[in-house]
């Protein structure tokens, strides 16, 4: 379902469009309660699994720190899948976007799942 488009004025004073949902929250916001099928799908891709493992190891990281030499468009897709599944949340700090695992939400919904999947995947480079 397409959301409304709001106007956001950035630090430069220029207005930009930002999609918002029916309740006024940004459309890119993660779900309040993660769904198991979406979490498992998101973690089934090796690149997304590596992103989640790095975030577990390093905590909050910028998109650039997690790109692994992949194209920006590919990484945007991976972050969108992880966000929509409720695995990560992204916050903007100026022009930098920081990502972090939604460990509390995932552990509340599926105790031990995140650690089991990431431990089974092995060490992160």
N, C-alpha and C positions, 0 to 999 in steps of 0.2 A: 504494500500500500504506500503510495507516494505521500510524503508529508508536505506541509506548508513550507514556504521559503521565507525565512526571516532575514532581516538586515542586521549585520554586525559591523560596527565601526572598529577598526583595528588601531594599533598604536600610531600608525602613520596618518590617521584621520580619514583614510579612504574607506568607503563602505564596500563590503563584500557580502555575497549571499551565503547563507548557511542553512542547510535543510534542518527543519525541526519537525518532530512528530506531533501527533494530535494533542499530546499532553504538554507540549512545549519543551520537551527534552531534546537534545541533539539526536538525530537519527543514528549517529555512530556510537551512541552510548551502549554499553554491554547490557544484556538482559539482567533483570534483578535476580532471577534464579536460573542458573545454567541448566540446559537440557543434556542428558547423557549422550544421546545420539550425535548432537552437534559437537560436544566436547571430544568424543572419540574420533569423529570425522576430522576435526581440526588437528588433532594430534597424530593422525594417520599419515600425514605428509612429512617426509624427512626434514624439509626446510623449516616447517612450522614446529616440528618436534625439537629441532636444534634451537629455535628462537626461545621456546618455553624452557628448555634446559639452561640456556644462557641466562635467562631472566631469573631462574631459580638460583643459579650460582652467583650472579653479579648484582641482583636486585634491579632497580630501575635503570633502564638503558635507553639511549636515543635510537631512533630508527637507523641512523647511519652506522652506529656501533654494531648493529645486528644484521646488516645487509649481506655480509659474506661475499661481497663482489657481485651480487645479483643486481639486475636492472631495477630501477626505482619502481617501475610499474608492476613488476613481479612481487616486490616486497609490499607494495600497497595492497595487492590482492591477498597476500599471506596475512598481513596485519588485520585486514577486514574480516577474513574468515575467523581468525583467533578472537577478535573483538565480538563478532556476532555470536560466537559460541559461548562467550563469557569467560574465556581463558585469560585474556589480557584486557587491560584498560589503558587508554592512551590519553595523556593530558598535554595540552599545548602550553609551552613556556616561551613566549615570543615566537620565533620561527622554528624552534626546536620542539619536536614531539617526543615525549618520554613515555615509555611503555613499562608496565609492571604486571606481574601475575596477579590474578584475583584469587590468591590463595585462600583467603578467609571464606569467600563465597563457594569456591570449589570444594574445600574441605567440609564445609557445612552441608553441602548437597551430596557429596560423594566422598566420605571419609577415606583417606588413604589412596584414592585413585591417582591423583596427580603424581605423588611420589612413586607409586608402583609402576606407572607408565614410564616416567622419566628414569627411574633406576633400571628398568628393563632395557632401555635404549642404550645404556652405557655412558661412558664419559664424553664430555663436550670438549671440542677442540678449542 
